[in-house]
Amino acid sequence: MPVQSTPIKIVMGGYGPANTGFSKSLKLIGNTLEAQFGDRIAIDYIWNIMDHGHKAEDILTLVESGEITLGYQSSSYLTDRVPELGFVDLPFLFANNAQARGAMDGDLGRFLAQKVEASVGYRILGWFENGFRHISNKLRPIHLPADMKDMKIRVLPSEIQRRTFELLGAQAMRMDLTEAIAMIKAGTLDAQENPLANTVTYGVHNFHKYHTLTSHFYISRPIFLHRASFDAWPLDLQNAMREAVIEAVAFQRQLAVEENTQSRQAIEAAGCEIVELNASEHDAFVAAVQPLLAEARGMYGEAMFRMVPKV
C-alpha cells in the first residue's frame, strides 16, 4: 500500500451536548476508527452546531457542502426534498420500538436511503433512533384532541406533521429547533412535541408543566456522510465506517431507552404533570388523524405500507 502523505480528515457533528446518546455514539464511531487506522485518519467533533451560531437544520447543508463529513438529523427535515420520507412522519405508523427498528433496518430503511441518495449528496449508512414523540405544553393537561383546540404547537418542517396537528385541532407551526426553544423560553409558544429526552436536553420541562405520552410519531435520524468524501476513501476505510455505524446505532438505541426513563424522572422531579392516555383516549387521537392516513395510501402507495413489519 502506498504511503499516505496526509491523514484523511473526518469531522463528525450534531446538535446536542456531548453527553447525549447521539454524541456518545459519534465518539464510539471515532474511537473504533482510530483504533483501526491510527494516524491514517484525523477525527474532529462538533457536538452542537447551535453553539457555533447555526440552526439545528444547518447540519444538512454543512454535510452536503463537505464542511462536516458525518452528521445526523431527524428525517422530517428532508421531506421537502425527499417526499417519500414523509411516509415515516405519519402518525401512529409504528406500535413499538421493535416494529419501528425492524422497518428502518429492513426494506423501508433501504428504500428511503436510496431515495435520499438520489436527491442529496449523501451516503446514508444507518438510522439513529429519535424515538416516539410526546406533547408538552404550558396551558393544560391534554387527554383528548379537543384539549388541543387552537393550541400553538411547534412541529418539525414536515407537511405531514403540520397536517397531523391541524387534524388534532392545534395551530401547527413549522420551525427549526432554535426558533422553538427561543419562543418556549419567551412564553410565546404554547406547546411542542418531542421524545422525552429531547424535552429535557433542551430544558423545555422548565417552561411546560403538562406532558402527555401520546407516542404519536416515531422519528429516525439518518446518519449521513458527505458522499464525495466517503466515495473517495480507500475501500477499507469505507467498510470500517459502515461497520462502525452499525455498532453505533445499536449502542445509541440502547442509550435512548435509558435516556427515556431518566428523562421522565427529570420531568417529574421538576414538578410537571405527566398524562398517560388510556385506551379510549388513545383511540380518539388515532381516529382524529384517519383522514390523513387515508390520503397517505393514495400518496405513497400500498407498497410502502407493506414495508412496515407486522406487530
Number of C-alpha atoms within 10 A of each C-alpha: 3 4 6 10 7 10 13 16 14 20 19 23 24 25 24 20 18 17 11 18 24 29 22 18 24 26 19 19 23 23 14 18 20 15 9 12 14 11 13 16 17 16 18 14 18 19 22 19 19 19 13 8 9 14 16 21 22 17 23 22 14 18 23 21 15 18 15 23 25 29 25 25 22 20 24 24 19 20 20 13 12 18 18 18 24 21 21 26 23 21 21 18 17 23 15 14 15 11 15 25 21 16 20 24 13 14 16 22 24 16 15 22 22 13 16 24 15 12 11 16 18 25 22 22 20 22 28 28 26 24 24 24 22 19 24 31 25 19 14 15 18 22 20 19 19 14 15 23 15 14 21 19 24 28 26 23 21 21 17 24 23 19 19 26 24 20 20 23 18 23 21 24 19 17 15 17 19 14 13 22 17 12 15 21 14 10 13 11 20 22 28 26 24 24 23 29 25 19 23 19 15 14 15 23 25 15 18 25 20 21 28 20 20 22 21 24 24 25 23 24 19 24 22 24 26 24 20 15 16 18 12 10 12 10 11 10 18 14 12 16 18 16 15 20 23 17 15 25 22 15 17 23 21 13 17 22 15 13 20 18 12 14 19 18 12 16 24 14 11 13 12 18 17 18 16 14 18 9 8 11 16 18 12 16 22 17 14 18 19 14 12 16 19 10 11 17 14 9 14 15 11 11 10 16 14 12 16 21 17 10 9
